[in-house]
Amino acid sequence: MKNRIDTKFAALKAQGRKALIAFLTAGDPDEGTSRAAFAALLDNGADIIEIGMPFSDPMADGKAIQAANIRALAAGQTMKKTLALAADLSAAYPDHPIVLMGYANPIHYYGMERFVRDAKAAGVDGLIIVDLPPEENAALHGFCQAAGVHVIHLVTPTTDAARLRVILGRASGFVYYVAIAGVTGAAAASIADTQEKIALIRSQTDMPVVTGFGVKTAADAAAFGALCDGVVVGSALVDALLSAQNPLGGGSGAKGDGMSTLATLVRSLSGAL
């Protein structure tokens, strides 16, 4: 069953382009700014948006996204508000796939079957649940498969060929290669190591392969985009959006300054791809 992720990657391939998958945390730093920021991503060249579902313990994320989760929760962001955001963006930008990224705990609390049903109704095309390995996601996989929602899995620098086969057995949509052995935004990724790992992934699947964790600049996007089908950028966008805010969340400058910085960065990343 195809969805907008499949359609988008096919269209980009036909155009000779690579995908820019742009991440922000829903509700960061507040609901209104967050909605405007996601629109700015799509208006300035993002092909797919990845919406972070706020969680109190985002263990795969570095300082920038951890702080974004804390700000969003403090501002009152909930799962229902996140799904409403996805629904509004899906309606306003019907050609752009939406992926929800997060952790298993909030989904378990919400109710897994209900979550998949409501996510599908909101126009969500894929899920990345970073702490739910393929051995533990049979229920989620079943609900998503029935709904036509892709379950996207992560492959890391420590994933060997045998483990890769297990991961790919439950993956759909695209493969997300984590280019560093660490948390988001923590370090620069190695081109040589990434090239070798992507070759291994491509030898076992025809799904698109994207690279994230450590892609921050237009130069990074161009370099890693040359190796795969797209790049994921998150921490750099979070930092750009908050460029007009002080560490306590108050404005040291106008909110528009951060939005302008965000838009400029997205345009440069898109141009590099």
BALO-458012 format. One line per 2 residues: number of its first residue (from 1); for each residue x, y, z of N, C-alpha, C, O. Coordinates in steps of 0.05 Angstrom, whole numbers, plus 5000, padded with zeros to 4 digits. Example, Ala and Ser with C-alpha at 12.3 -4.5 7.8 and 13.67 -1.06 7.14 Angstrom:
REM residues 2
1) 5264 4886 5156 5246 4910 5156 5264 4934 5156 5285 4934 5169 ~ 5257 4955 5142 5273 4979 5143 5258 5001 5157 5268 5023 5161
//
This chain:
REM residues 273
1) 5017 4976 5000 5000 5000 5000 5018 5025 5000 5033 5029 5019 ~ 5015 5041 4979 5032 5065 4977 5020 5088 4992 4995 5090 4995
3) 5037 5106 5002 5028 5131 5014 5045 5153 5003 5061 5149 4985 ~ 5043 5177 5015 5057 5200 5004 5087 5198 5006 5102 5211 4991
5) 5098 5182 5025 5127 5178 5026 5137 5165 5001 5156 5174 4989 ~ 5123 5144 4992 5131 5130 4967 5129 5149 4943 5147 5150 4927
7) 5107 5164 4942 5103 5182 4920 5124 5204 4919 5134 5211 4898 ~ 5131 5214 4943 5150 5236 4944 5178 5227 4935 5191 5241 4919
9) 5187 5204 4945 5214 5194 4937 5215 5188 4907 5235 5193 4894 ~ 5193 5177 4896 5192 5171 4867 5194 5197 4851 5208 5199 4831
11) 5180 5218 4860 5180 5243 4846 5207 5257 4848 5217 5267 4828 ~ 5220 5256 4871 5246 5268 4874 5267 5253 4857 5284 5266 4845
13) 5265 5227 4856 5284 5211 4839 5281 5219 4810 5301 5222 4796 ~ 5256 5223 4801 5251 5231 4773 5263 5259 4768 5270 5265 4745
15) 5264 5276 4788 5274 5303 4785 5304 5304 4789 5316 5325 4785 ~ 5316 5282 4797 5345 5282 4803 5352 5296 4828 5374 5307 4831
17) 5333 5297 4848 5337 5311 4873 5338 5291 4896 5329 5269 4894 ~ 5348 5300 4918 5348 5285 4943 5329 5298 4963 5324 5322 4962
19) 5318 5282 4981 5298 5292 4999 5310 5308 5022 5330 5299 5034 ~ 5298 5330 5029 5304 5344 5054 5282 5337 5074 5259 5346 5070
21) 5289 5322 5094 5270 5315 5116 5277 5333 5139 5298 5331 5151 ~ 5258 5351 5146 5263 5371 5166 5248 5365 5192 5224 5361 5191
23) 5262 5366 5214 5251 5359 5240 5249 5383 5258 5267 5400 5259 ~ 5226 5386 5272 5223 5403 5295 5206 5389 5315 5191 5370 5308
25) 5207 5397 5340 5190 5386 5361 5163 5401 5362 5163 5426 5362 ~ 5141 5387 5361 5115 5399 5363 5112 5415 5388 5119 5406 5410
27) 5102 5440 5385 5097 5456 5409 5120 5472 5420 5118 5484 5441 ~ 5143 5471 5406 5167 5485 5415 5170 5511 5400 5170 5511 5375
29) 5174 5534 5413 5174 5538 5442 5145 5542 5454 5141 5543 5478 ~ 5126 5545 5435 5098 5547 5443 5082 5539 5418 5093 5537 5396
31) 5056 5535 5422 5040 5523 5401 5039 5541 5376 5042 5531 5354 ~ 5035 5567 5380 5033 5585 5357 5058 5587 5341 5058 5585 5316
33) 5081 5590 5355 5107 5592 5341 5113 5566 5327 5124 5566 5305 ~ 5106 5543 5340 5112 5517 5328 5096 5514 5301 5108 5505 5282
35) 5071 5521 5301 5055 5518 5276 5067 5535 5254 5069 5526 5231 ~ 5075 5560 5261 5088 5577 5241 5114 5566 5231 5121 5568 5207
37) 5129 5554 5249 5155 5543 5242 5153 5519 5223 5168 5517 5204 ~ 5134 5501 5228 5130 5479 5209 5121 5489 5182 5130 5478 5161
39) 5104 5509 5181 5097 5521 5155 5121 5533 5141 5124 5530 5117 ~ 5139 5545 5157 5163 5557 5145 5181 5535 5133 5193 5539 5112
41) 5182 5512 5146 5198 5489 5135 5187 5482 5107 5203 5480 5088 ~ 5161 5479 5105 5149 5470 5080 5149 5492 5059 5151 5486 5035
43) 5147 5517 5067 5146 5539 5048 5174 5545 5037 5176 5558 5016 ~ 5195 5535 5049 5222 5542 5041 5239 5518 5031 5263 5520 5029
45) 5226 5495 5026 5240 5474 5012 5241 5447 5025 5252 5428 5013 ~ 5230 5444 5048 5229 5417 5060 5211 5399 5044 5189 5408 5036
47) 5219 5375 5039 5203 5356 5023 5186 5339 5041 5163 5333 5034 ~ 5196 5331 5064 5182 5315 5084 5186 5328 5111 5208 5337 5117
49) 5165 5330 5128 5170 5340 5155 5168 5317 5175 5152 5299 5172 ~ 5185 5319 5194 5186 5300 5216 5178 5315 5241 5192 5334 5250
51) 5156 5308 5253 5145 5322 5276 5153 5306 5301 5145 5283 5305 ~ 5168 5319 5318 5175 5306 5344 5152 5307 5363 5141 5328 5368
53) 5145 5284 5375 5124 5282 5395 5138 5286 5422 5153 5269 5431 ~ 5132 5308 5436 5146 5314 5461 5145 5292 5482 5124 5279 5486
55) 5167 5287 5495 5170 5266 5515 5190 5275 5536 5209 5289 5529 ~ 5185 5268 5560 5202 5278 5582 5230 5266 5583 5248 5276 5596
57) 5234 5243 5569 5260 5230 5570 5269 5221 5542 5270 5197 5536 ~ 5275 5240 5524 5282 5234 5496 5311 5224 5494 5329 5239 5487
59) 5315 5199 5500 5342 5188 5504 5360 5188 5480 5384 5187 5482 ~ 5349 5188 5456 5365 5188 5432 5373 5216 5422 5388 5219 5403
61) 5364 5236 5437 5368 5263 5428 5388 5278 5445 5391 5273 5469 ~ 5402 5296 5431 5422 5313 5445 5409 5337 5458 5385 5339 5460
63) 5427 5355 5467 5417 5378 5484 5396 5395 5470 5377 5403 5483 ~ 5400 5401 5444 5381 5419 5431 5353 5408 5431 5334 5422 5437
65) 5350 5383 5423 5323 5371 5421 5312 5363 5449 5288 5364 5453 ~ 5330 5356 5467 5321 5352 5495 5308 5377 5505 5286 5376 5517
67) 5321 5400 5501 5310 5425 5511 5284 5432 5497 5266 5443 5509 ~ 5282 5425 5471 5258 5430 5456 5235 5415 5468 5212 5425 5470
69) 5239 5390 5475 5219 5373 5488 5210 5386 5514 5186 5387 5520 ~ 5228 5395 5530 5222 5407 5556 5205 5432 5552 5185 5437 5566
71) 5214 5449 5533 5199 5474 5528 5170 5468 5519 5151 5480 5528 ~ 5168 5448 5501 5141 5441 5490 5123 5431 5512 5099 5439 5514
73) 5133 5413 5529 5116 5402 5550 5109 5424 5570 5086 5425 5580 ~ 5128 5442 5576 5122 5464 5595 5101 5483 5583 5086 5495 5598
75) 5100 5485 5557 5080 5502 5544 5053 5489 5540 5034 5501 5530 ~ 5051 5464 5549 5025 5450 5548 5020 5433 5524 4997 5426 5519
77) 5041 5426 5509 5037 5409 5486 5028 5381 5494 5040 5369 5513 ~ 5008 5370 5480 4998 5343 5486 4998 5327 5460 5002 5337 5438
79) 4993 5301 5462 4992 5284 5439 4968 5293 5421 4971 5293 5396 ~ 4946 5300 5433 4923 5309 5417 4930 5334 5401 4922 5337 5378
81) 4945 5352 5414 4953 5377 5400 4973 5370 5378 4972 5383 5356 ~ 4990 5351 5382 5009 5343 5361 4995 5331 5338 5002 5337 5315
83) 4975 5314 5343 4960 5302 5321 4944 5323 5306 4940 5322 5282 ~ 4933 5343 5321 4919 5365 5308 4937 5381 5290 4929 5390 5268
85) 4962 5386 5299 4982 5400 5283 4987 5384 5257 4987 5396 5235 ~ 4991 5358 5259 4995 5341 5236 4972 5343 5217 4976 5345 5192
87) 4947 5342 5227 4924 5343 5210 4922 5369 5195 4916 5370 5171 ~ 4928 5391 5208 4926 5417 5195 4948 5420 5174 4943 5431 5153
89) 4972 5411 5180 4994 5412 5160 4988 5394 5136 4993 5401 5113 ~ 4977 5370 5142 4971 5352 5120 4950 5364 5101 4952 5360 5077
91) 4930 5378 5112 4910 5390 5096 4921 5414 5080 4913 5418 5057 ~ 4938 5429 5093 4949 5453 5080 4971 5447 5059 4974 5462 5040
93) 4985 5425 5063 5007 5417 5045 5004 5388 5037 5019 5371 5046 ~ 4984 5383 5020 4976 5355 5014 4997 5339 4999 4996 5314 4998
95) 5017 5352 4987 5038 5337 4972 5062 5331 4989 5082 5320 4979 ~ 5062 5338 5015 5085 5334 5032 5080 5313 5053 5062 5318 5070
97) 5094 5292 5053 5090 5271 5074 5097 5281 5102 5113 5299 5106 ~ 5084 5269 5121 5088 5275 5149 5096 5250 5164 5083 5229 5162
99) 5118 5252 5179 5128 5230 5196 5127 5240 5225 5136 5262 5231 ~ 5117 5223 5243 5118 5229 5271 5142 5214 5283 5145 5190 5278
101) 5158 5228 5299 5181 5215 5311 5178 5217 5342 5171 5239 5352 ~ 5184 5196 5356 5183 5197 5385 5189 5171 5398 5205 5155 5388
103) 5177 5167 5421 5184 5145 5439 5159 5129 5446 5137 5139 5443 ~ 5163 5104 5455 5141 5086 5458 5122 5094 5481 5098 5089 5480
105) 5133 5106 5503 5117 5111 5527 5092 5127 5521 5071 5119 5530 ~ 5094 5150 5508 5070 5166 5503 5049 5151 5486 5025 5155 5489
107) 5059 5135 5468 5041 5119 5451 5027 5098 5467 5003 5093 5464 ~ 5042 5085 5484 5030 5064 5502 5008 5077 5519 4987 5066 5523
109) 5014 5101 5530 4995 5115 5547 4970 5123 5532 4948 5121 5542 ~ 4974 5132 5507 4951 5140 5490 4934 5116 5481 4910 5119 5478
111) 4948 5093 5478 4934 5069 5468 4944 5065 5439 4938 5081 5422 ~ 4958 5043 5435 4972 5039 5409 4952 5038 5385 4957 5052 5365
113) 4932 5022 5388 4913 5020 5365 4899 5047 5360 4896 5056 5337 ~ 4891 5060 5382 4879 5087 5379 4898 5107 5367 4890 5123 5351
115) 4923 5105 5376 4943 5124 5365 4947 5121 5335 4946 5141 5320 ~ 4949 5096 5326 4953 5092 5297 4928 5101 5282 4931 5114 5260
117) 4905 5095 5292 4880 5104 5279 4879 5134 5277 4872 5145 5256 ~ 4885 5148 5299 4883 5177 5299 4906 5190 5283 4901 5210 5270
119) 4929 5177 5283 4951 5187 5266 4944 5185 5236 4949 5204 5221 ~ 4933 5163 5229 4924 5159 5201 4903 5180 5194 4904 5192 5172
121) 4884 5184 5211 4863 5204 5206 4874 5232 5204 4863 5249 5190 ~ 4897 5237 5217 4910 5263 5216 4928 5266 5192 4940 5288 5188
123) 4929 5246 5175 4946 5248 5151 4975 5240 5154 4991 5248 5138 ~ 4981 5226 5176 5008 5218 5181 5015 5195 5162 5000 5176 5159
125) 5039 5196 5151 5048 5176 5131 5068 5156 5143 5070 5134 5132 ~ 5082 5163 5164 5102 5145 5175 5107 5151 5205 5102 5173 5214
127) 5118 5131 5218 5125 5133 5247 5154 5125 5250 5163 5105 5238 ~ 5169 5140 5267 5195 5132 5277 5193 5131 5307 5191 5151 5320
129) 5194 5107 5318 5193 5103 5347 5220 5092 5355 5225 5068 5353 ~ 5238 5109 5365 5266 5102 5366 5273 5081 5387 5294 5068 5385
131) 5256 5078 5407 5263 5059 5428 5245 5034 5426 5243 5019 5446 ~ 5234 5029 5403 5218 5005 5399 5231 4988 5377 5226 4992 5353
133) 5248 4969 5384 5262 4952 5365 5243 4933 5350 5221 4929 5359 ~ 5252 4922 5328 5234 4905 5312 5223 4881 5327 5201 4872 5322
135) 5238 4871 5346 5229 4848 5362 5205 4855 5380 5190 4838 5388 ~ 5202 4881 5386 5181 4890 5404 5158 4905 5391 5140 4915 5404
137) 5159 4907 5364 5139 4925 5351 5118 4910 5335 5106 4921 5317 ~ 5113 4884 5341 5094 4868 5326 5066 4881 5326 5054 4883 5305
139) 5057 4891 5349 5031 4903 5350 5029 4929 5334 5011 4933 5318 ~ 5049 4946 5338 5050 4971 5323 5051 4966 5293 5037 4978 5278
141) 5069 4947 5286 5072 4941 5258 5046 4932 5245 5039 4939 5223 ~ 5031 4915 5260 5006 4905 5250 4986 4927 5246 4972 4928 5225
143) 4983 4944 5266 4964 4966 5263 4971 4985 5240 4954 4994 5225 ~ 4997 4990 5238 5007 5009 5217 5003 4996 5189 4995 5010 5170
145) 5010 4971 5187 5007 4958 5161 4978 4958 5152 4973 4963 5128 ~ 4960 4954 5170 4931 4954 5163 4922 4982 5155 4905 4985 5138
147) 4934 5003 5167 4927 5030 5162 4941 5043 5139 4933 5064 5129 ~ 4962 5030 5129 4978 5042 5107 4997 5063 5117 5004 5081 5102
149) 5006 5061 5142 5025 5079 5154 5052 5065 5156 5054 5043 5167 ~ 5073 5077 5145 5100 5064 5146 5112 5065 5174 5109 5084 5188
151) 5126 5043 5180 5142 5042 5205 5171 5044 5196 5181 5025 5183 ~ 5184 5065 5204 5211 5071 5195 5231 5064 5217 5227 5072 5240
153) 5251 5048 5210 5270 5039 5230 5297 5052 5226 5304 5060 5204 ~ 5312 5053 5248 5339 5065 5247 5360 5043 5244 5358 5021 5255
155) 5380 5049 5228 5404 5032 5225 5428 5049 5235 5430 5073 5228 ~ 5446 5038 5251 5467 5053 5263 5495 5044 5253 5496 5023 5240
157) 5516 5058 5260 5543 5049 5252 5550 5022 5263 5568 5008 5253 ~ 5537 5013 5285 5544 4987 5297 5526 4964 5287 5529 4942 5296
159) 5508 4970 5269 5490 4950 5258 5505 4932 5238 5515 4942 5218 ~ 5506 4906 5243 5520 4888 5224 5500 4876 5205 5476 4882 5207
161) 5509 4860 5186 5492 4850 5164 5469 4833 5175 5447 4835 5165 ~ 5475 4817 5195 5454 4800 5206 5432 4816 5220 5408 4811 5216
163) 5440 4836 5235 5421 4853 5249 5405 4870 5228 5382 4875 5232 ~ 5419 4878 5207 5406 4894 5187 5382 4879 5174 5361 4890 5169
165) 5386 4853 5170 5365 4837 5158 5340 4836 5176 5317 4837 5167 ~ 5345 4834 5203 5323 4835 5222 5308 4861 5221 5283 4862 5220
167) 5323 4883 5220 5311 4910 5219 5294 4914 5194 5272 4923 5195 ~ 5306 4906 5171 5292 4910 5146 5267 4893 5143 5249 4899 5128
169) 5266 4871 5158 5243 4854 5158 5218 4867 5168 5196 4858 5162 ~ 5221 4888 5184 5198 4902 5195 5197 4931 5186 5179 4946 5194
171) 5216 4940 5169 5217 4968 5161 5201 4973 5136 5197 4955 5119 ~ 5192 4998 5132 5179 5006 5108 5182 5036 5104 5189 5050 5123
173) 5176 5045 5080 5178 5074 5075 5205 5083 5066 5210 5088 5043 ~ 5224 5084 5085 5252 5089 5080 5268 5079 5103 5258 5074 5125
175) 5294 5076 5099 5313 5068 5120 5327 5093 5130 5337 5109 5114 ~ 5328 5096 5156 5340 5120 5168 5367 5111 5179 5369 5097 5199
177) 5389 5120 5165 5416 5113 5175 5425 5135 5194 5428 5158 5187 ~ 5431 5127 5219 5442 5145 5239 5472 5146 5236 5486 5126 5241
179) 5482 5168 5226 5510 5170 5217 5531 5171 5240 5555 5169 5235 ~ 5522 5175 5265 5540 5176 5287 5531 5157 5309 5507 5152 5312
181) 5550 5146 5324 5543 5129 5347 5540 5147 5371 5557 5149 5388 ~ 5517 5160 5372 5511 5179 5394 5484 5191 5391 5467 5180 5376
183) 5479 5213 5404 5454 5227 5403 5453 5248 5381 5473 5254 5370 ~ 5429 5258 5376 5425 5277 5355 5442 5302 5360 5444 5312 5382
185) 5454 5312 5338 5468 5338 5339 5493 5338 5355 5504 5359 5361 ~ 5503 5314 5363 5526 5313 5382 5553 5315 5368 5572 5325 5381
187) 5556 5307 5344 5582 5306 5331 5579 5306 5301 5557 5305 5290 ~ 5602 5309 5288 5603 5308 5259 5604 5279 5250 5617 5263 5263
189) 5591 5273 5228 5591 5245 5218 5613 5241 5198 5623 5260 5185 ~ 5622 5216 5194 5643 5209 5176 5631 5202 5149 5614 5184 5147
191) 5640 5216 5128 5631 5210 5101 5640 5181 5093 5624 5166 5081 ~ 5664 5174 5098 5675 5148 5090 5659 5125 5104 5652 5106 5091
193) 5655 5128 5130 5640 5107 5144 5611 5106 5135 5600 5084 5132 ~ 5600 5129 5129 5572 5129 5120 5569 5116 5092 5551 5101 5087
195) 5588 5122 5075 5588 5110 5048 5588 5080 5049 5574 5066 5035 ~ 5605 5069 5067 5608 5040 5070 5582 5028 5080 5573 5007 5070
197) 5570 5040 5100 5546 5029 5112 5522 5031 5093 5506 5013 5092 ~ 5520 5053 5079 5498 5056 5060 5500 5035 5038 5480 5025 5028
199) 5525 5029 5029 5528 5008 5009 5518 4981 5020 5505 4966 5005 ~ 5523 4976 5045 5512 4951 5057 5482 4951 5058 5469 4931 5051
201) 5470 4974 5066 5441 4975 5067 5429 4971 5039 5410 4956 5035 ~ 5441 4985 5019 5430 4983 4992 5433 4955 4981 5417 4947 4963
203) 5452 4939 4991 5455 4912 4981 5432 4894 4991 5429 4872 4980 ~ 5417 4903 5010 5396 4887 5022 5367 4897 5019 5348 4884 5026
205) 5364 4921 5008 5338 4933 5004 5337 4952 4981 5357 4964 4974 ~ 5313 4955 4970 5308 4975 4949 5295 5000 4961 5289 5019 4946
207) 5289 5000 4987 5278 5024 4999 5297 5048 4998 5321 5044 4998 ~ 5286 5072 4996 5303 5095 4998 5319 5095 5025 5309 5085 5045
209) 5343 5106 5024 5359 5108 5048 5365 5137 5053 5374 5152 5035 ~ 5361 5146 5078 5367 5174 5085 5387 5174 5108 5389 5154 5123
211) 5401 5196 5111 5421 5199 5132 5414 5222 5151 5406 5243 5141 ~ 5417 5217 5177 5412 5238 5197 5431 5236 5220 5449 5219 5220
213) 5427 5253 5241 5444 5254 5264 5471 5266 5255 5489 5250 5247 ~ 5475 5291 5257 5501 5303 5250 5501 5318 5224 5522 5330 5216
215) 5478 5320 5210 5476 5336 5185 5465 5363 5194 5443 5366 5203 ~ 5482 5384 5191 5475 5410 5202 5475 5433 5181 5460 5451 5184
217) 5493 5431 5161 5497 5453 5143 5490 5445 5114 5486 5421 5108 ~ 5490 5465 5096 5485 5459 5068 5508 5441 5057 5503 5423 5041
219) 5532 5446 5066 5555 5429 5058 5551 5400 5067 5556 5382 5052 ~ 5542 5397 5092 5536 5370 5101 5514 5357 5084 5517 5334 5076
221) 5493 5372 5078 5471 5361 5063 5480 5352 5035 5473 5331 5025 ~ 5497 5368 5022 5507 5361 4996 5524 5336 4997 5522 5319 4980
223) 5542 5335 5017 5560 5312 5019 5546 5286 5025 5551 5266 5011 ~ 5528 5286 5044 5514 5262 5051 5491 5256 5031 5485 5232 5026
225) 5479 5277 5020 5459 5272 5000 5470 5258 4975 5455 5243 4962 ~ 5495 5262 4969 5507 5249 4946 5510 5219 4951 5512 5204 4931
227) 5508 5210 4976 5512 5181 4982 5485 5166 4983 5485 5142 4981 ~ 5463 5181 4987 5438 5167 4993 5415 5182 4980 5418 5198 4961
229) 5391 5178 4990 5367 5189 4978 5356 5214 4992 5336 5226 4983 ~ 5369 5222 5013 5360 5245 5028 5374 5248 5054 5389 5230 5063
231) 5369 5271 5067 5381 5276 5093 5360 5286 5112 5340 5297 5104 ~ 5365 5280 5138 5347 5290 5159 5363 5311 5175 5385 5306 5184
233) 5351 5334 5179 5363 5356 5194 5344 5363 5217 5320 5369 5212 ~ 5354 5363 5241 5337 5369 5264 5349 5390 5283 5338 5412 5285
235) 5370 5383 5297 5382 5400 5317 5388 5428 5306 5384 5448 5320 ~ 5399 5429 5282 5407 5455 5271 5382 5473 5266 5383 5497 5269
237) 5359 5460 5259 5335 5475 5255 5323 5484 5281 5313 5507 5283 ~ 5324 5467 5302 5315 5475 5329 5331 5500 5338 5320 5519 5348
239) 5358 5499 5334 5375 5521 5342 5368 5546 5326 5368 5568 5337 ~ 5363 5543 5300 5357 5566 5284 5331 5580 5293 5329 5604 5295
241) 5310 5563 5298 5285 5574 5307 5287 5590 5333 5274 5610 5337 ~ 5304 5580 5351 5307 5593 5377 5329 5614 5377 5337 5623 5399
243) 5339 5621 5354 5362 5640 5353 5355 5667 5366 5373 5682 5373 ~ 5329 5674 5367 5322 5699 5379 5313 5697 5408 5303 5716 5420
245) 5317 5673 5420 5308 5668 5447 5332 5666 5466 5354 5657 5457 ~ 5329 5674 5491 5351 5670 5510 5348 5642 5523 5327 5630 5520
247) 5368 5632 5537 5367 5605 5548 5343 5599 5566 5336 5576 5570 ~ 5330 5620 5577 5307 5615 5595 5281 5616 5579 5260 5613 5591
249) 5283 5619 5553 5259 5618 5536 5247 5646 5531 5229 5648 5515 ~ 5257 5666 5543 5247 5693 5538 5260 5704 5513 5281 5695 5504
251) 5247 5724 5500 5257 5734 5475 5278 5755 5479 5273 5776 5491 ~ 5302 5750 5469 5323 5770 5469 5321 5786 5443 5334 5807 5439
253) 5304 5776 5425 5299 5790 5400 5271 5782 5391 5258 5767 5405 ~ 5262 5793 5369 5235 5786 5359 5233 5758 5350 5253 5746 5340
255) 5210 5745 5354 5206 5718 5344 5212 5716 5314 5221 5695 5305 ~ 5205 5736 5300 5210 5736 5271 5239 5732 5264 5245 5722 5242
257) 5257 5740 5281 5286 5736 5276 5292 5707 5274 5306 5698 5255 ~ 5282 5691 5293 5287 5662 5292 5273 5649 5268 5285 5631 5256
259) 5249 5658 5261 5235 5647 5239 5250 5653 5213 5251 5636 5195 ~ 5261 5677 5211 5276 5684 5187 5301 5668 5185 5308 5659 5163
261) 5315 5664 5207 5339 5647 5207 5332 5619 5199 5347 5606 5184 ~ 5310 5608 5209 5301 5581 5202 5296 5579 5172 5305 5560 5160
263) 5281 5598 5161 5274 5597 5133 5299 5598 5116 5301 5584 5096 ~ 5318 5615 5123 5343 5617 5108 5359 5591 5108 5369 5583 5087
265) 5360 5579 5131 5375 5553 5133 5361 5532 5116 5374 5516 5103 ~ 5334 5530 5117 5320 5510 5102 5325 5514 5072 5329 5495 5057
267) 5324 5539 5063 5329 5544 5035 5357 5535 5026 5360 5524 5005 ~ 5376 5540 5044 5404 5532 5037 5407 5502 5036 5421 5491 5019
269) 5394 5488 5055 5395 5459 5055 5382 5447 5031 5392 5429 5018 ~ 5359 5458 5024 5344 5448 5001 5360 5453 4975 5361 5436 4958
271) 5372 5476 4973 5388 5483 4950 5411 5464 4946 5420 5459 4924 ~ 5422 5454 4968 5445 5436 4967 5438 5408 4957 5455 5393 4950
273) 5412 5402 4957 5403 5375 4950 5391 5374 4922 5383 5353 4913
//
